């Protein structure tokens, strides 16, 4: 009987593992979502796995070649509990499919920083001060709220000049 299992993949080889498993006629599922990243200095929407290094696979371990799955390029092995591969309920897979799409077209791109994220200014006259990320303004600019003189001041900065505060 076919069930869903979770495979752990090698770092940055999830696409390779997915391709090789599909060539072996296994059904795979890797939920993806859109995020905004800086690629070569520009903001771009990029599809990324929702669970990095993990891939769902539908298989019947009683009939399918279990060792071929473990030795597939890009695959480290099954996620196990008590020595046995963990079975993922089909309802979980259905819910993930409803919330994400294979292409990520239905999902909203997540920004580099979310509104309300604490940030620290790295350079300029306000270097070392901590503020709150407000909103993006174009390709590389953003607004940061600083608490100065008992009032919240809105400051426009280059996104390269801030980092998430710890």
C-alpha positions as CSV (number, residue, x, y, z in Angstrom):
1,X,0.0,0.0,0.0
2,X,1.4,3.4,-1.0
3,X,2.1,5.9,1.7
4,X,3.8,9.3,1.9
5,X,7.3,9.4,3.4
6,X,9.8,12.2,4.0
7,X,13.3,12.0,2.6
8,X,16.3,14.0,3.8
9,X,18.3,15.3,0.8
10,X,21.9,16.6,0.6
11,X,22.3,20.3,0.8
12,X,21.4,22.2,-2.4
13,X,20.6,18.9,-4.2
14,X,16.8,18.7,-3.7
15,X,16.2,19.3,-7.4
16,X,18.7,16.6,-8.4
17,X,17.0,14.1,-6.0
18,X,13.6,15.0,-7.2
19,X,14.6,14.5,-10.9
20,X,16.2,11.1,-10.2
21,X,13.3,9.9,-8.2
22,X,10.8,10.9,-10.9
23,X,12.9,9.1,-13.4
24,X,12.5,6.0,-11.2
25,X,8.7,6.6,-11.5
26,X,8.2,7.7,-7.9
27,X,5.7,10.5,-7.1
28,X,7.4,13.4,-5.3
29,X,6.2,16.6,-3.8
30,X,8.4,19.6,-2.8
31,X,6.2,22.5,-1.6
32,X,7.7,25.8,-2.8
33,X,7.0,29.5,-2.0
34,X,8.2,32.8,-3.4
35,X,10.6,34.9,-1.5
36,X,12.5,38.0,-2.4
37,X,16.2,37.9,-2.4
38,X,19.1,39.9,-3.6
39,X,20.6,38.2,-6.6
40,X,23.6,40.0,-8.1
41,X,22.6,43.2,-6.2
42,X,19.0,43.3,-7.4
43,X,15.8,42.2,-5.8
44,X,14.2,39.2,-7.4
45,X,11.4,36.8,-6.6
46,X,12.8,33.4,-6.2
47,X,11.1,30.0,-5.7
48,X,12.5,28.2,-2.7
49,X,11.5,24.9,-1.0
50,X,9.3,25.5,2.0
51,X,11.3,22.8,3.9
52,X,14.9,23.0,2.7
53,X,16.6,19.6,2.2
54,X,13.4,17.7,2.6
55,X,11.3,16.0,-0.1
56,X,8.0,14.1,0.2
57,X,7.7,10.8,-1.7
58,X,4.8,8.4,-2.3
59,X,6.0,4.8,-2.3
60,X,5.1,1.3,-1.3
61,X,8.1,0.1,0.6
62,X,6.9,-3.5,0.6
63,X,7.1,-3.6,-3.2
64,X,9.4,-0.8,-4.3
65,X,13.2,-1.1,-4.3
66,X,14.0,0.3,-0.8
67,X,17.8,0.4,-1.3
68,X,17.4,2.2,-4.7
69,X,15.6,5.0,-2.9
70,X,18.3,5.4,-0.3
71,X,21.1,5.4,-2.9
72,X,19.5,7.8,-5.3
73,X,21.7,10.8,-6.1
74,X,21.0,13.7,-3.8
75,X,19.2,11.6,-1.2
76,X,20.7,11.1,2.3
77,X,17.9,8.8,3.5
78,X,14.5,8.5,5.1
79,X,13.4,10.5,8.1
80,X,12.9,7.8,10.7
81,X,11.3,7.4,14.1
82,X,12.1,4.3,16.1
83,X,14.2,2.9,13.2
84,X,11.3,2.9,10.8
85,X,10.7,5.5,8.0
86,X,8.1,8.0,9.2
87,X,4.8,7.9,7.4
88,X,3.3,11.3,6.6
89,X,-0.5,11.3,6.6
90,X,-2.1,12.0,3.2
91,X,-4.1,14.8,4.8
92,X,-0.9,16.7,5.6
93,X,0.2,16.4,1.9
94,X,-3.2,17.6,0.7
95,X,-3.1,20.5,3.1
96,X,0.4,21.5,1.9
97,X,-0.7,21.3,-1.7
98,X,-3.7,23.5,-1.0
99,X,-1.5,26.1,0.7
100,X,1.3,26.1,-1.8
101,X,1.5,25.4,-5.5
102,X,4.2,23.6,-7.5
103,X,5.1,26.8,-9.3
104,X,4.6,29.1,-6.3
105,X,2.4,31.3,-8.5
106,X,-0.4,31.5,-5.9
107,X,1.9,32.6,-3.1
108,X,2.8,36.2,-2.3
109,X,6.5,37.0,-2.5
110,X,7.9,37.5,1.0
111,X,10.3,40.4,1.3
112,X,13.8,40.5,2.6
113,X,12.5,41.9,5.8
114,X,8.9,41.9,7.1
115,X,7.2,45.0,8.5
116,X,8.0,45.3,12.2
117,X,11.3,43.4,12.0
118,X,14.0,44.8,14.3
119,X,17.0,46.0,12.2
120,X,20.4,47.5,12.9
121,X,21.9,50.3,10.7
122,X,25.3,49.3,9.5
123,X,26.7,52.5,7.9
124,X,26.2,56.2,7.7
125,X,25.6,58.7,10.4
126,X,23.1,56.4,12.2
127,X,25.4,53.4,12.2
128,X,24.9,51.1,15.2
129,X,21.4,52.4,16.0
130,X,18.5,49.9,16.0
131,X,15.2,50.6,14.5
132,X,12.1,48.9,13.1
133,X,11.8,47.9,9.4
134,X,8.7,49.7,7.9
135,X,8.4,49.2,4.2
136,X,10.4,48.7,1.0
137,X,10.7,51.7,-1.4
138,X,11.7,50.6,-4.9
139,X,14.5,48.2,-5.8
140,X,17.0,48.8,-3.1
141,X,15.6,51.5,-0.7
142,X,13.5,51.1,2.4
143,X,12.0,53.0,5.3
144,X,13.2,52.3,8.9
145,X,11.5,53.8,12.0
146,X,13.9,55.1,14.6
147,X,12.9,56.2,18.1
148,X,14.5,59.6,18.5
149,X,13.7,62.3,21.0
150,X,10.6,60.4,22.2
151,X,9.1,60.3,18.7
152,X,9.2,57.7,15.9
153,X,11.1,59.1,12.9
154,X,10.9,57.6,9.4
155,X,14.3,57.3,7.8
156,X,14.9,56.3,4.2
157,X,17.9,54.0,3.7
158,X,19.6,51.6,1.3
159,X,18.7,48.0,2.1
160,X,22.4,47.1,1.9
161,X,23.0,49.4,4.9
162,X,20.7,47.4,7.3
163,X,20.8,43.9,8.8
164,X,18.4,42.0,11.1
165,X,19.0,42.9,14.7
166,X,19.9,40.1,17.1
